Amino acid sequence: MKIIPKALIAGLLLFPLTGISPRTDALAANGGKKTQAPRDSQAWITKEVRHQLVMLPWYSVFDNLEYKVEGNKVTLIGQVIKPVLKSDAERAVKSVEGVEAVDNEIEVLPVSPMDDQIRRAEYRAIYGFGSLELYSVRAVPPIHIIVKNGHLTLEGSVATEADKDAAGIRANGVPNVFSVTNNLRVDGGK
């Protein structure tokens, strides 16, 4: 039986009493009027598509899911290692209210034991490095390791230029990799 610290329980019990939530603050700032974007707006669809994609059960650090929203049409792009993730992503996005069309251009990466070995080695090299370890504690770590036929691409985002450089240097140090492309964005790790 696990023991839950009293401070954690107290924090969870007190949180609802604070009355702090984005919706409440928005209502108060607007004289009590509802300010949430309409469900068919592009901003709302963009937010919901992102939420649906990060909630997919097979989505991992070895997959890269991206999307473009143009009105009520969503284009899915990226790379995945499991074919089921491609179809699950399309199904999840189709379920978003306001989405009328989904163009699924996600690439399913070829099955390769050598690529799997590179993925594991890259994960250890990148997320085992001191300054990059903090990224590994997220549900879906923000540095995505995409390996196709021995070629590596880093996708995602990090907080600083130094983290981007460190990830690239660590990735280049793994044996049996033909090339490394560092597409990491520096945007505070969001």
C-alpha positions in Angstrom: 0.0 0.0 0.0 1.4 3.4 -1.0 1.5 6.2 1.5 0.4 9.6 0.1 2.2 12.5 1.7 -0.1 14.7 3.8 1.1 17.9 2.0 0.0 16.4 -1.3 -3.5 15.6 0.0 -3.8 19.0 1.6 -2.8 20.6 -1.7 -5.4 18.6 -3.6 -8.1 19.4 -1.1 -7.3 23.1 -1.1 -7.0 23.6 -4.8 -10.7 23.7 -5.5 -11.2 26.3 -2.8 -8.9 28.8 -4.5 -11.4 29.4 -7.3 -8.6 29.9 -9.8 -9.3 28.6 -13.3 -8.8 30.1 -16.7 -12.5 30.1 -17.5 -13.4 31.8 -14.2 -10.8 34.5 -14.7 -12.0 35.1 -18.3 -15.6 35.4 -17.2 -14.7 37.9 -14.5 -12.7 40.0 -16.9 -15.5 40.1 -19.4 -18.3 41.1 -17.0 -19.5 37.5 -16.6 -20.0 36.9 -20.3 -18.7 33.6 -21.8 -15.5 34.2 -23.8 -14.6 30.7 -25.0 -14.0 30.4 -28.7 -16.9 28.9 -30.7 -16.4 25.2 -31.3 -16.2 25.6 -35.0 -13.5 28.3 -34.9 -10.0 27.6 -36.2 -8.5 28.4 -32.8 -10.7 26.0 -31.0 -10.2 23.2 -33.6 -6.4 23.7 -33.4 -6.5 23.3 -29.6 -8.7 20.3 -29.7 -6.7 18.6 -32.4 -3.5 19.0 -30.4 -5.2 17.6 -27.3 -6.6 14.6 -29.2 -3.2 13.8 -30.7 -1.2 14.0 -27.4 -3.8 11.7 -25.8 -3.3 8.8 -28.2 -2.2 5.8 -26.2 0.5 4.6 -28.7 2.1 8.1 -29.2 5.7 8.0 -28.1 9.0 9.8 -28.2 9.8 7.8 -31.4 6.8 9.3 -33.3 6.3 12.8 -34.7 2.7 14.0 -35.1 2.1 17.4 -36.6 -0.9 19.0 -38.2 -2.2 22.0 -40.1 -5.6 23.5 -39.7 -7.2 25.4 -42.6 -10.7 26.3 -41.8 -12.5 23.1 -41.0 -9.9 20.9 -42.8 -7.1 19.3 -40.8 -3.9 17.9 -42.5 -2.0 15.3 -40.5 1.7 15.0 -41.2 4.7 13.4 -39.5 6.1 9.9 -39.0 5.1 7.0 -36.8 6.5 3.6 -36.0 3.2 1.8 -35.6 0.6 1.8 -38.4 -2.2 1.8 -35.8 -1.1 5.2 -34.6 -1.7 6.6 -38.1 -5.3 5.4 -38.2 -5.9 6.3 -34.5 -4.7 9.8 -35.2 -7.1 10.2 -38.1 -10.0 8.8 -36.2 -9.4 11.0 -33.2 -9.1 14.2 -35.3 -12.3 13.3 -37.2 -14.1 13.1 -33.9 -13.3 16.8 -33.1 -16.4 18.9 -33.4 -16.1 21.3 -36.3 -13.7 19.2 -38.3 -15.2 18.4 -41.7 -12.2 16.8 -43.5 -9.0 15.1 -42.5 -6.1 14.6 -45.0 -3.9 11.9 -43.4 -0.3 12.3 -44.8 1.4 10.6 -41.8 4.3 8.3 -42.9 4.6 4.9 -41.3 8.3 4.2 -40.9 9.6 0.9 -42.2 10.2 -2.0 -39.7 13.9 -2.3 -39.0 15.7 -4.0 -36.1 18.7 -1.7 -36.8 16.5 1.4 -36.6 15.0 0.1 -33.3 18.5 -0.3 -31.9 19.4 3.3 -33.0 16.2 4.6 -31.4 17.1 3.0 -28.1 20.7 4.2 -28.2 19.6 7.8 -29.1 17.1 7.8 -26.3 19.7 6.9 -23.8 22.2 9.3 -25.2 19.8 12.3 -25.3 17.6 11.8 -22.2 20.4 10.3 -20.1 22.4 13.6 -20.5 22.4 15.8 -17.4 20.9 19.0 -18.9 18.4 17.1 -21.0 17.1 14.7 -18.3 14.3 17.2 -17.2 12.6 16.7 -20.6 12.2 13.0 -20.0 9.8 13.3 -17.1 6.9 14.6 -19.3 4.1 12.2 -20.4 5.4 12.7 -24.0 8.9 14.0 -24.0 9.3 17.0 -26.3 12.4 15.8 -28.2 11.2 13.3 -30.7 13.7 10.8 -32.1 12.7 9.8 -35.7 14.9 7.1 -37.3 14.4 6.0 -40.9 16.8 3.6 -42.6 19.7 4.7 -40.3 19.0 8.5 -40.8 18.0 10.4 -37.6 15.9 13.5 -37.3 15.3 15.3 -34.1 11.8 17.0 -33.9 10.1 18.9 -31.2 11.0 21.8 -29.0 13.4 22.7 -26.2 13.7 25.6 -23.8 17.2 26.9 -24.9 19.6 27.0 -27.8 22.1 25.2 -25.5 19.6 22.3 -25.1 19.2 22.1 -28.9 22.9 22.0 -29.4 23.4 19.4 -26.6 20.7 17.2 -28.1 22.4 17.5 -31.6 25.9 16.7 -30.2 24.6 13.7 -28.2 22.7 12.4 -31.2 25.8 12.7 -33.4 27.7 10.5 -30.9 25.6 7.4 -31.4 27.3 4.8 -33.7 25.7 3.4 -36.8 23.8 6.6 -37.6 24.2 7.7 -41.2 23.1 11.3 -40.7 21.6 13.6 -38.1 19.2 16.4 -38.8 18.4 18.7 -35.9 14.9 20.3 -36.4 14.4 21.2 -32.8 12.7 24.5 -32.1 13.7 26.8 -29.3 10.5 28.0 -27.8 10.7 27.4 -24.1 9.9 23.7 -24.4 6.2 24.3 -24.8 
